[in-house]
Every structure is written in C-alpha cells, then in structure tokens.
Amino acid sequence: MLTSVRDFVGYGEDFPRIKWPGGARVAISLVINFEEGSEMSPWVGDPIAEPTGEAFQDPAGQRRLVSESLYDYGARVGYWRLLDVLDKYDVKATAFACGMALELNPESARELTARGHEPASHGYRWAPASMDTVEEEREYIRKTVQAGLNTTGERPLGWLSTTSSGHTRELLVEEGGFVYDCDSFADDLPYFVNVHGKKWLVLPYDLTTNDMLFSHNPGYAQPEDFFFQLKEAFDCLYEEGATHPKMMSVGLHLRFAGRPARAQALDDFIRYARSFPGAWFARRIDIARWWLHEYGDMPALPQEQPGAPSK
C-alpha cells in the first residue's frame, strides 16, 4: 500500500472566501524568467550545450553558437523591451532570476529593482545541478541567494527551483529569509503546507499561460495564440472571481516574449486586462504578504513533494 504525501483534494469544492485588495477578482502575477547566460554550454565547462531545440543542433560537446545568440538576444534586447512594456502600464513583475545570469549581467540586475520589480531566486543556473547530498543543495541555495542580493541589492524572498529534491522546501524554510516558494502547479490560489511543523506558503506557477510554448511543438505558432491563451484564461478566472477570487500567473522569457511581435501580444493583454476593474497586477511578494496578513490563520494542506518545474 502506498503511503502518499500527495494532496489530490486541495481546497476541493470548498473554495476559500477571500478578497484581494480593492475587491479585485483576479490577482495577475507577471513573471520574467531571467536565465540568459546560465544555460548549459561548453563555454562554461558543461559537457553538452542547452538541448532546447530552439535553433540548429551542433555536434555534441561543442558550443551551439546560434542557440547562444538566441539567449543573447533576450539579455541584450528582449529584457529592455519587456521592461518598457511594463513601464508603459505601470505594472510590476516578479523576476525568477538565476544567480549566474544576474552575475553575468549586473547592469540589468540593478535595473530590475530600480524599476520596482521583485527579484526571486530561480536557482543558480538554468541547468541541472549535480547535488548528491543535502549539504550540497543547502550551499546551492545559499549561493543563489547571495548572487541575487549582491547584484540586485535586494535579498530574494521567493524561490522557483530549476533542480529540486525531496529536501528543497525544508531547506528553504531552514535557510530563513524566504517568504514563499513556487514549486507547484497545483492550484489557482496560494496555499499553506506543513514543513516539519512550520506552516509554509506556496504560490503556484503555471506552464499554460507561459510563453515557453513558443519553443514547443505543438505550441504557439502566432503571437495571437499567446494573447488568446492569456485572454481566455483571464476571462475564465474573472468570471469565477465574481464569487471566488483567483490568481493568474503569466510566464515571460526574455528570449521569447522579448521579441517584437510577442511583446506586442503581451502589451495587448495587459491593456485588455486593465480595462476590467477587478484585475490586480501584483508582484508575487505582494500577493504573498497579502495572503499571510489576511489569511495566515488558514490551515496547512498536507505536505507535498516538490517536483522539478520546467522553465
């Protein structure tokens, strides 16, 4: 008989009666994935290059220069275009930032917090990490946190794993300083889990309202596909939010959504959602703090085993 730590019930039919600030129906979390330069590459000693299929395939063990240039575009151009779109509408985002990517691009790291966006930890590299012991993972988390603090000037308060284990969440709690993690796709609302007797906040992420589908087949073919996916998700959550407010995550990558036509699709979505009085664009730390302040007495759900989220 299996002894399961998985929770298949969650809130079930008994949706919590919550309120967002200003009576909003949907809390919209825009997430910028800041990974450029931290992907796998022989340039930094990896045995293989990033196997994303986003461009031409070069021989194993050799640099994929064309693929690298796609990441370079994200850092050199896409990042600034996305920041300008957010500034246009005065909305703030959370950056899932890899520590190495921040260290390679300190100018962009500083600009992130200068414009009021939240730096959250996304592992040290956008690549599998070899961690054979709990102590190695503990040091990996500390190294990631320090990189975020040194480059952005702010200590990251949120976490999304690139490589995780059955110990990741307990190590985040042990580290102290973190407020939440996003190592879950299990719900449309934040929820608490019990980690060794401590109630811990989880803000679920989403891979469907995410521009990574531009690199998948089947996935998005046209920028309009991305806009339509975001619009339909928002419309559904907005309708449900009339009685049970929800949360919506939008995943953005510098090398994907930072391209001109795709950035325009994001622009169109923000403009569309802002036309509704019940849309609250918020950083994840703002959502977390609201939840802790207003609903900190909610019971914890059974602890789940965090998986290894993709992008």
C-alpha positions as CSV (number, residue, x, y, z in Angstrom):
1,M,0.0,0.0,0.0
2,L,1.3,3.4,-0.9
3,T,1.9,6.0,1.8
4,S,1.3,9.2,-0.2
5,V,2.4,12.7,0.5
6,R,0.5,14.0,-2.5
7,D,-2.7,16.0,-2.0
8,F,-5.4,15.3,-4.6
9,V,-8.1,17.4,-2.8
10,G,-6.6,20.8,-2.1
11,Y,-9.5,23.2,-1.4
12,G,-11.9,20.9,-3.2
13,E,-15.4,22.3,-3.6
14,D,-15.0,24.4,-0.6
15,F,-13.2,27.4,-2.2
16,P,-11.9,29.8,0.5
17,R,-13.8,33.0,0.7
18,I,-11.1,35.5,0.1
19,K,-10.7,39.1,-1.0
20,W,-7.9,40.8,-3.0
21,P,-7.1,44.4,-2.4
22,G,-9.7,46.8,-3.8
23,G,-12.1,43.9,-4.3
24,A,-10.2,42.5,-7.3
25,R,-11.4,39.3,-8.9
26,V,-8.0,38.2,-10.2
27,A,-4.5,38.7,-8.9
28,I,-2.3,38.7,-12.0
29,S,1.3,37.8,-11.5
30,L,3.6,38.7,-14.4
31,V,6.9,36.7,-14.1
32,I,10.1,37.5,-16.0
33,N,12.4,34.5,-16.3
34,F,15.9,35.9,-16.2
35,E,18.1,33.0,-17.3
36,E,20.3,34.2,-20.1
37,G,23.9,33.1,-19.8
38,S,23.2,30.4,-17.1
39,E,22.0,27.8,-19.6
40,M,24.2,24.7,-20.3
41,S,27.1,25.4,-22.6
42,P,30.7,24.1,-23.1
43,W,31.6,27.9,-22.8
44,V,31.3,27.4,-19.0
45,G,32.6,23.8,-19.0
46,D,29.4,21.8,-19.5
47,P,29.8,18.6,-21.5
48,I,26.8,19.5,-23.7
49,A,25.0,22.6,-24.9
50,E,21.5,23.5,-24.0
51,P,19.3,20.9,-25.6
52,T,16.3,23.1,-26.1
53,G,15.7,22.6,-29.8
54,E,15.3,26.4,-30.2
55,A,17.8,26.5,-33.0
56,F,20.3,24.5,-35.1
57,Q,21.9,21.5,-33.5
58,D,25.7,21.4,-33.3
59,P,27.8,18.4,-32.6
60,A,27.7,17.1,-29.0
61,G,30.3,18.7,-26.8
62,Q,30.6,21.8,-28.9
63,R,29.1,25.2,-28.4
64,R,25.9,26.0,-30.1
65,L,26.7,29.5,-31.1
66,V,23.4,30.1,-32.9
67,S,21.4,28.9,-29.9
68,E,23.6,31.0,-27.6
69,S,22.7,34.0,-29.7
70,L,19.0,33.5,-29.0
71,Y,19.7,33.8,-25.3
72,D,22.0,36.7,-26.0
73,Y,19.1,38.5,-27.8
74,G,17.0,38.0,-24.7
75,A,19.6,39.8,-22.5
76,R,20.6,42.4,-25.0
77,V,17.2,43.4,-26.4
78,G,14.3,41.4,-25.1
79,Y,14.8,42.3,-21.5
80,W,14.7,46.1,-22.1
81,R,11.6,45.7,-24.4
82,L,9.7,43.8,-21.7
83,L,10.6,46.4,-19.0
84,D,9.4,49.2,-21.3
85,V,6.0,47.4,-21.8
86,L,5.6,47.1,-18.0
87,D,6.6,50.7,-17.5
88,K,4.1,51.8,-20.1
89,Y,1.3,50.4,-18.0
90,D,3.0,51.0,-14.6
91,V,2.7,47.3,-13.7
92,K,5.3,45.5,-11.6
93,A,6.5,42.0,-12.1
94,T,8.5,39.3,-10.3
95,A,11.7,38.0,-11.9
96,F,12.6,34.4,-11.5
97,A,16.3,35.1,-11.8
98,C,19.2,32.6,-12.0
99,G,22.1,33.7,-9.9
100,M,24.7,33.2,-12.6
101,A,22.6,35.1,-15.1
102,L,22.5,38.1,-12.7
103,E,26.2,38.0,-12.1
104,L,26.9,38.0,-15.8
105,N,24.7,41.0,-16.4
106,P,24.9,43.3,-13.3
107,E,23.6,46.3,-15.2
108,S,20.3,44.6,-16.0
109,A,20.2,43.1,-12.4
110,R,20.3,46.6,-10.9
111,E,17.7,48.0,-13.3
112,L,15.3,45.3,-12.2
113,T,15.0,46.6,-8.7
114,A,15.4,50.2,-9.8
115,R,12.2,49.9,-11.7
116,G,10.4,48.4,-8.7
117,H,10.3,44.7,-9.8
118,E,10.8,41.9,-7.4
119,P,13.9,39.6,-7.7
120,A,13.1,36.0,-6.8
121,S,15.5,33.1,-6.9
122,H,15.4,30.6,-9.8
123,G,18.4,28.5,-8.8
124,Y,22.0,29.5,-9.6
125,R,21.8,28.2,-13.2
126,W,19.2,27.4,-15.8
127,A,20.7,23.9,-16.0
128,P,20.5,20.7,-14.0
129,A,22.6,20.9,-10.8
130,S,24.5,18.0,-9.5
131,M,23.7,17.8,-5.8
132,D,24.3,14.4,-4.3
133,T,23.8,15.5,-0.6
134,V,21.6,17.7,1.4
135,E,24.6,19.9,2.3
136,E,25.4,20.5,-1.4
137,E,21.8,21.6,-2.0
138,R,21.9,23.8,1.1
139,E,25.0,25.5,-0.3
140,Y,23.5,25.8,-3.7
141,I,20.5,27.7,-2.2
142,R,22.8,30.0,-0.2
143,K,25.0,30.7,-3.3
144,T,21.8,31.6,-5.3
145,V,20.5,33.9,-2.6
146,Q,23.9,35.7,-2.3
147,A,24.1,36.2,-6.0
148,G,20.7,37.8,-6.1
149,L,21.5,40.1,-3.1
150,N,24.9,41.1,-4.5
151,T,23.6,42.1,-7.9
152,T,20.1,43.5,-7.4
153,G,20.6,45.0,-3.9
154,E,17.6,43.0,-2.5
155,R,17.6,39.7,-0.8
156,P,15.3,37.3,-2.8
157,L,12.2,36.3,-0.8
158,G,10.7,33.8,-3.3
159,W,12.0,30.6,-4.9
160,L,11.3,28.6,-8.0
161,S,13.5,25.5,-8.5
162,T,15.4,24.5,-11.6
163,T,16.7,21.5,-9.8
164,S,14.9,20.3,-6.7
165,S,14.7,17.3,-4.4
166,G,12.6,16.0,-1.6
167,H,14.5,18.3,0.7
168,T,14.2,21.6,-1.2
169,R,11.3,23.0,0.7
170,E,12.6,22.1,4.1
171,L,15.9,23.7,3.2
172,L,14.2,26.9,2.1
173,V,12.4,27.0,5.5
174,E,15.7,26.3,7.3
175,E,17.6,29.0,5.3
176,G,15.3,31.7,6.7
177,G,14.5,34.9,4.9
178,F,12.3,33.2,2.3
179,V,8.6,34.0,2.4
180,Y,7.2,31.6,-0.2
181,D,8.1,29.1,-3.0
182,C,6.6,28.5,-6.4
183,D,7.5,24.8,-6.7
184,S,3.9,23.8,-7.6
185,F,1.4,24.0,-10.4
186,A,-1.3,22.5,-8.3
187,D,-3.8,25.3,-7.8
188,D,-5.2,28.7,-8.8
189,L,-4.7,30.1,-5.3
190,P,-1.9,30.3,-2.8
191,Y,-2.0,27.7,-0.1
192,F,-0.1,26.6,3.0
193,V,1.7,23.3,3.6
194,N,3.2,21.9,6.8
195,V,7.0,21.6,6.7
196,H,8.3,19.9,9.8
197,G,5.7,21.7,11.9
198,K,6.1,25.1,10.3
199,K,3.3,26.5,8.1
200,W,4.8,27.4,4.7
201,L,3.3,29.4,1.9
202,V,3.2,28.1,-1.7
203,L,2.3,30.4,-4.6
204,P,1.6,28.0,-7.6
205,Y,3.0,28.8,-11.0
206,D,1.5,27.9,-14.4
207,L,3.0,26.5,-17.6
208,T,-0.1,27.1,-19.8
209,T,-0.2,30.9,-19.6
210,N,3.5,30.9,-20.4
211,D,5.5,32.0,-23.5
212,M,7.6,28.9,-23.3
213,L,5.1,27.3,-25.6
214,F,6.7,29.3,-28.5
215,S,9.5,26.7,-28.2
216,H,7.3,23.6,-28.0
217,N,5.6,21.6,-30.8
218,P,2.6,21.8,-30.7
219,G,2.7,25.2,-29.1
220,Y,2.1,28.8,-30.0
221,A,2.5,29.5,-33.7
222,Q,1.5,33.1,-33.8
223,P,1.7,36.0,-31.3
224,E,-2.1,36.0,-31.3
225,D,-2.0,32.5,-29.9
226,F,-0.2,33.7,-26.8
227,F,-2.6,36.7,-26.4
228,F,-5.7,34.4,-26.9
229,Q,-4.4,31.9,-24.3
230,L,-3.9,34.7,-21.8
231,K,-7.2,36.4,-22.6
232,E,-9.3,33.2,-22.3
233,A,-7.6,32.2,-19.0
234,F,-8.2,35.7,-17.6
235,D,-11.8,35.7,-18.8
236,C,-12.5,32.4,-17.1
237,L,-10.8,33.4,-13.8
238,Y,-12.5,36.8,-13.9
239,E,-15.9,35.2,-14.2
240,E,-15.1,32.7,-11.4
241,G,-13.7,35.6,-9.4
242,A,-17.1,37.2,-9.0
243,T,-17.7,34.8,-6.1
244,H,-14.3,33.2,-5.6
245,P,-11.3,35.4,-6.5
246,K,-8.4,33.6,-8.1
247,M,-4.7,34.1,-9.1
248,M,-3.2,34.0,-12.6
249,S,0.5,33.6,-13.4
250,V,1.9,34.7,-16.7
251,G,5.4,33.3,-17.6
252,L,7.6,35.5,-19.7
253,H,11.1,34.8,-21.0
254,L,13.5,37.4,-22.4
255,R,14.3,35.4,-25.5
256,F,10.6,34.5,-26.2
257,A,8.3,37.3,-25.1
258,G,11.0,39.9,-25.7
259,R,10.7,39.5,-29.4
260,P,8.8,42.4,-31.1
261,A,5.5,40.7,-32.1
262,R,5.3,38.7,-28.9
263,A,6.0,41.7,-26.8
264,Q,3.1,43.3,-28.6
265,A,0.9,40.4,-27.6
266,L,1.8,41.0,-24.0
267,D,1.1,44.7,-24.4
268,D,-2.3,43.8,-25.8
269,F,-3.1,41.5,-22.9
270,I,-2.1,44.0,-20.2
271,R,-4.2,46.7,-21.9
272,Y,-7.1,44.2,-22.1
273,A,-7.0,43.1,-18.5
274,R,-6.5,46.6,-17.2
275,S,-9.8,47.6,-18.8
276,F,-11.5,45.4,-16.1
277,P,-12.0,47.0,-12.7
278,G,-11.3,43.7,-11.0
279,A,-7.8,43.0,-12.3
280,W,-4.9,43.4,-9.8
281,F,-1.4,43.3,-11.3
282,A,0.9,42.4,-8.4
283,R,4.4,41.1,-7.7
284,R,4.4,37.7,-6.1
285,I,5.8,39.1,-2.8
286,D,2.8,41.5,-2.7
287,I,0.4,38.6,-3.1
288,A,2.3,36.5,-0.5
289,R,2.3,39.3,2.0
290,W,-1.5,40.0,1.5
291,W,-2.2,36.3,1.9
292,L,-0.1,36.0,5.1
293,H,-1.7,39.1,6.6
294,E,-5.3,38.3,5.7
295,Y,-5.3,34.5,5.7
296,G,-2.4,33.5,7.8
297,D,-4.8,31.5,10.0
298,M,-5.8,29.1,7.2
299,P,-4.9,25.5,8.0
300,A,-2.0,24.0,6.2
301,L,-2.7,21.4,3.5
302,P,-0.8,18.1,3.6
303,Q,2.8,18.5,2.6
304,E,3.6,17.6,-1.0
305,Q,6.8,16.5,-2.5
306,P,8.1,19.4,-4.7
307,G,8.9,18.4,-8.2
308,A,11.3,20.0,-10.7
309,P,9.5,22.7,-12.6
310,S,10.4,23.4,-16.2
311,K,11.3,27.0,-17.2
